Amino acid sequence: MPNSPAVDTQVAVVGGGPVGMLLARELALLGVHVTVLEKLPAPTGESKAGTLHARTAQTLHRRGLLKAVQPGPPAPPVGRGPVPFHFSGMFDLDLSRVVTEGPVMVGSPQAWAQEVFAAEAEQLGARVRRGRELVGLDEEAHAVRLTVRDSRGATSTLRASWVVGADGARSAVRRLTGIPFTGTPARVGALIGEVRLLDPARAPQGWQRNPRGWTLVWLNLFGRSRVCTYDFRGPHPDRQAPVTLDEFRTEVERIAGHPVPMDSPSWLTRFSDAALQAEHYRVGRVLLTGDAAHVHFPAGGQGVNLGLQDAVNLGWKLAAEVHGWAPPGLLDTYETERAPVAEAVLENVRAQVALMDPDPRMDALRTLFARMMHFDDVNQYLGGMISGVDVHYDTGGPGDPLAGRFAPDVPLKTGDSVTSLAELLHAAEPLLLLLTDSEDLLEAVEPWRFRVKVVTATAAGQLGTDALLVRPDGYIAWSARGDAGDADSLTGALGCWFGDPA
Ligand SMILES: Cc1cc2nc3c(=O)[nH]c(=O)nc-3n(C[C@H](O)[C@H](O)[C@H](O)COP(=O)(O)OP(=O)(O)OC[C@H]3O[C@@H](n4cnc5c(N)ncnc54)[C@H](O)[C@@H]3O)c2cc1C
C-alpha cells in the first residue's frame, strides 16, 4: 500500500510495453506499490523486435528471467562457433568474439517478453490497468496528479508519488511535462509489414541494396513473411498515415524492380530514421524510460535492449527513493549513466544509416568498411556496442579498475551449497561478495547488513579481486582491487550507493 494517504500509488508507470512492464516488475519485486496504465485494452501480440543482445540476456539472467523470455528452446551459451551479425547491413561481424558469458543473442519476440514481465509484475503485486490512457499530468507539491481516460471515454484521476513515462516514441508523459525531444530529423522513409508472399522464389532474398533503396525479407514458407523497405529519397510526408497493401506492394516492387505478388497483410506500418533523445530523463517527480527517452532507426536491433537496461538501472534507484533511503543524487545517476549509453547507440545507428545510402558511389566505402570489420579491434569495438557488452558506468571510484564494470557471473561455493553471482542478484538487493575472511571488511559492512546482502564464498572462476560490492543492476560499485580497496573505501562506497545506515 502507498505509505502516504494522499496518493493512490507510489509509482505510476505510464505505458505497458516491454520496458514499462519490466520496470513494474523491478519495482514490485522491491516492495513498491506500482500501477501500470496502458492505453490498449489488450496486448496486440505484434513484435517489432525479435531478439535480445548479450548484455540484456545477462541482465535478465540476474533476475532469473532469461529462460522465460524465450518462447523457443533456450539459446546456447557462447562458445558454439561464430555468430555473424551485421553493421549497416554488412554481415561481417562475429559477435561470439565479444561475448564472454551466456548466449550471444536470444530469440525473444518483444510481445512475448512484455507479457512475461507483466505476469511476473502482477504476481509480485503490481496493478496493471489496461485500456487506460494518460491524457493529463499536473505536478503537485509531493505528488503527480494524472488524468486518465478509459476505453469508454470516461476520465478519472490518480495521484502518484512518482511517474515514469514508458509510453513509447510519442510519449504523452514527455509532451505533458514539456521535455524537449531533439536530435537529427528523418531522411529515410521505411515500411514494414507481414504479408503472404505468393511467389517466394521471385521475392527479393534476404537483405538487398540497389540504387533504388533496400528490401529486407525474412521468408516464412508456412505463413506470413516479414518484409521491409528503405527509401532514401526522403521521409514519408505523413508518418502517421496508415499503410495500405497497395502502397506496400508498389514500394517493394519499385525497389525490387519486378512484381512481388503478396496478400493477407497482418501488420503494415511506416517508420523513419529520426534519431531523437529526451533532453532530460527526469523533471521533478517525472521520469522517462525506453522509447519515450530515445528513438532511432532499428539498425542492429538495439532499441528494446536499450530500454530494458534503462528499466533495470532505474528500478532499484527509484525504489530506494520511494523507501526513503536513497542517498542524495542517486536517482539522478539514472540519467547521467543511461543518457550517454543511448547517445552512443543513436550515434552508431546514424553511422549505419549513412553507410546504407543506396547511391552506388557508397559501394567502395561499404566494401572497405566490411573488410575492416574483420580486424579484431574493429570487431571488438562494433560488436561491443551492438551487443551492449561495452556498457560500463562512471561510478566515481578512482583507482578501482572494476568499479562501474558489469560483475561477471561466476559459480560460487558458500558453505555446503553452490550458487552463482547471477543467482545472488535475483532479489535485486545490493550484494557484498567476500572471497576473503577480512574482519575489516565485515566490520565495515555491519551497519548496512539490513540493506546489503553479505555473502562469503569461494569462487570457482576468477574474479580478479577478493571482494566486490555489486549494485542490484549487476554493475560493480566497489572492489578490493586497486589502490582504494580497503575498509574505509568500502564504507565510502556503501554510503554513496546505499545510503545512510542510520
Ligand atoms: C519497425 C521497427 C522494428 C524494430 N525492431 C527492433 C529490433 O529488432 N530490436 C530492438 O531491440 N528494437 C527494435 N525496435 C525498437 C523497439 O520496438 C522499441 O525500442 C521498443 O518497443 C520500446 O519499448 P517501450 O516499452 O519503450 O515502448 P513501446 O513498445 O512503444 O510501448 C509503449 C506502450 O505505451 C502505451 N502508451 C502510449 N501512450 C500511452 C498513454 N498516453 N497512456 C497509456 N499508455 C500509453 C502503448 O500502447 C505501448 O503499449 C523496432 C522498432 C520499429 C519501429
The ligand as an ORCA input file, in Angstrom:
! r2SCAN-3c Opt
* xyz 0 1
  C       9.918     -1.366    -37.420
  C      10.635     -1.480    -36.119
  C      11.470     -2.568    -35.901
  C      12.162     -2.671    -34.695
  N      12.992     -3.735    -34.495
  C      13.708     -3.817    -33.346
  C      14.613     -4.888    -33.121
  O      14.786     -5.766    -33.968
  N      15.298     -4.927    -31.947
  C      15.139     -3.966    -30.982
  O      15.781     -4.045    -29.916
  N      14.281     -2.954    -31.160
  C      13.566     -2.858    -32.313
  N      12.702     -1.833    -32.499
  C      12.523     -0.865    -31.396
  C      11.650     -1.465    -30.285
  O      10.476     -2.000    -30.834
  C      11.349     -0.390    -29.256
  O      12.593      0.096    -28.791
  C      10.511     -0.932    -28.092
  O       9.188     -1.199    -28.490
  C      10.487      0.087    -26.958
  O       9.703     -0.399    -25.912
  P       8.930      0.606    -24.940
  O       8.288     -0.258    -23.924
  O       9.849      1.687    -24.530
  O       7.852      1.317    -25.864
  P       6.618      0.693    -26.646
  O       6.888     -0.707    -27.047
  O       6.297      1.673    -27.720
  O       5.462      0.664    -25.572
  C       4.810      1.844    -25.161
  C       3.459      1.476    -24.589
  O       2.856      2.657    -24.086
  C       1.486      2.670    -24.419
  N       1.048      4.063    -24.427
  C       1.343      5.030    -25.338
  N       0.777      6.198    -24.996
  C       0.111      5.981    -23.839
  C      -0.669      6.820    -22.975
  N      -0.889      8.111    -23.245
  N      -1.222      6.269    -21.867
  C      -1.010      4.961    -21.564
  N      -0.281      4.129    -22.352
  C       0.287      4.626    -23.470
  C       1.441      2.000    -25.778
  O       0.158      1.467    -26.052
  C       2.503      0.916    -25.622
  O       1.965     -0.284    -25.153
  C      11.996     -1.683    -33.690
  C      11.164     -0.603    -33.920
  C      10.490     -0.489    -35.123
  C       9.607      0.705    -35.350
*
